[in-house]
Amino acid sequence: MVLSQAVEDYLKTIYTLEAEGDKATTTKIANSLEVSSASATNMVKRLSEMGLVDYQSYKGASLTDSGRKIALEIIRHHRLLELYLLEVMGYSWDEVHEEAEKLEHHISERFEEKIANLLDDPTHDPHGDPIPTKEGLMPEMDAQPLNEAELDQEYIVSRVKDQDPELLRYLEKIGLLPGIKIKVKEKAPFQGPITLLIEKNEQVIGNEVSRNIFIAEM
């Protein structure tokens, strides 16, 4: 089945919403893709007719097994491309997301396999997100948002969710990257800023930023 880029983008968006525990309503899909609610509703109905989603009015969409397989394949393309662009092409980690968005729909399975082999079958992309296997399985992540961390407990940064280039450049500047050890020294009340020890350097970040950083216990 040859699918359009728009169809693949919708499937990937629905997968992402489901993975984050959200209902994939047409409103949330429309907001994620920056399209009108009417356009989102029409496309979801089309995807339902294609057997790629289950859809009920006012209840949202959920991927069928076929839809999930396609979504995971596109996500695998995207995350492999991000790592390839970073490690081979010399892009910075705040540039790779946008570039991979353009390329993910256009590479062949052979090209995907060659990238994976070149990178020694990586398991995570530059932002710490797991890369689905070629068999279509998504590795599980045992992580929690940084704003839920306990005081004086050591953690490792496992993932940065937000792809905003400005935020990524800021996090790189202060050294808050996947694989880095951190410790929460202080949490201001009423969702105030959080004081961190990043390796041996003390930094203060906003609570909203901390919600987009995921950590795992040491």
N, C-alpha and C positions, 0 to 999 in steps of 0.2 A: 504494500500500500504506500503510494507516494503522497505525502502530506505537505500542506503548505506551511510556511514559516509561522503564520498566524495560528494555525491549529496546534503546532508544537509549543508555541508560547503559552497558549491557554492551558494545555495539559501540564506544562511545567509550573505554571502559576497555581493551578488547582492542587497539584502535588505539594507545593510549598506551603500553601494555606493549611492543608490537611496535616502536614508534618509538624506544623507549629501549633496544632490543636485548635485551629479556627474552623468554623463552618465556611465552606467555599460558596458563599452566597454570590449572586450576580453583582451585587453592590461592591463587595470586597474584591471580586475579580476585576470589575471595571476600574476600581481605584488603583489596583496594583498595575494594571496595564495602561492606565490613563486613557480609557475609552469611555463612551457613554454606556449607561446601564442598558439601554435598548440594544446596543451592539453586542454587549456581553450576553444578554439573554438570547439573542438570535444565534450567536455562536454556540452557546452551551446546548441549545436545542439541537443544533446541527451535530454537535459531538455526540449527543444522546442517540440520534438517528444512526450515527456511524458505529455505535456500540462501544464508544470510548469512555463515556461517562453515564452514570445514573443521575437523572435530574427530575426533581419534582418542584413545581412552582412554590415559592415562599420557603422552601426547605434547603435550597442550594444544590450543588453538584458534588458527586463523589466519583472518583476514578474507578472504572472497571479494571480487571486484570490486564486487559489489552492496553487501556489508557495509561495505567501505571508503568507498564513495561516501556512504552514509548517515552514517557516523561523521564524515567530513570536513564534511558539511553541519551537523551538530550542533556540531562544534568551531568552525566559522565563525560560527554563531549566537552561541555563548558568547563568543568573543573580540571580536566586534563589539559585543555588549552590554556587555562590560567597558569598552571604550573610550567608548561612549555614556554609560554611567553616570558615568564619570570626567569627561569633557569637557563634557557637556551637563547632567547631573543633579546634579553637584557632589559625588558620592561620592569618598571617598579611595581610594587604590589598594589598601589592605588590606581594603576592604569589598566591592569589585566582584565578586570571585570567587563568594562565597556567593550574592549576589543574582542573578548571571548563571546560576548553577546552577538556580535556581528558574524563570527565565524562558526558558531556551534551548529548551525543548520546546514552547513555546506561541506563538511568533511565526510569522507567515506569511512566505512568500517575498517578498511585496510589502513587508511591514514591514522585512524584512532588507535589501531593496534600497534602501529609503528611508533607513535608517540608514547604509548604505555611502555613498550619495550625499551625505548630510549631512556625513559625516566625510571626504569627498574620497577615497573608496576607499582606506582605510588598509591598510598591509601588516603592521602589528604591533600587538599589544594592549599595555596599560599595563605588563605585566611583561616585554615584549620577545619574547613568543612570536609566531611568524608566523601570519597569518590566511590560511586556505585561500582560494583564489580562488572565485568563483561557479561556475567550470567544474569545481571539485573537485580542484584541484591544490594541493599543499602546498609553499610555497617552501622551498628548502633553506637551512640555516643553517650557516655555517662558524664554529663556536665550540667552545671547550674549557672544562672546569671550571677555576675560578680556582685550585684547589689544584695544578694542573699547570702554572701559569704560570712563566716564566723570570724570574730576578731581574733587576731594572733594565730590563726590557723594558716599553714603553708599550703599554697595551691600552685598549679601550673595552668597558664592560659592555654586553653584548648581551641578556642574559636572566636573570631570576630564576625558578628552577624551583619552589621551595617556596612554597605559597600560605598558609602559616600567618600569620594576621593579626599576631600578636605579632612574628614575625620581620620581616615587611614594615615594620611601624612602626619597628623598630630600624634596619633598613637605610635607611629614609627619614631617620631622625634623624641618621645618620652620613654621609648623602649618597651612599650606594652604590646608585645607580639606573641603569637602562638609559640609555645615551648618555653616561655620565660617563667621563672619562679616569682611568685608575689606573696605578700602577706598584708592583710587589712589591719591597719593600725587604729583607725578611728572612723566611725560612721556618724555624721551629724544627724540630729533628729529631724523629723518632718521631711524626709526624703532629701536631706541636704547632701553636701559633697562628701566624698569618701577619700580618706587619706590612705595611700598605699605605700608599701615598701617594695619597689621594683628592683629585684636583685639587691643592691645596697643603696639605691637612690629613693628618696621620699618624693612622692608626687600626689597632687590632689586632683581628682576628676569629679565631674558632675554625676549626679545620680542617674540622669537620663542616659549618659554615655555608658555607665556601668551596666545598664540593662542589655546592651548590645555586645557585651564581652562575656564569654562563657569560660568557666574554669572547672578543673577537676582536682580532687584531693590528691596529695602526694602519696 
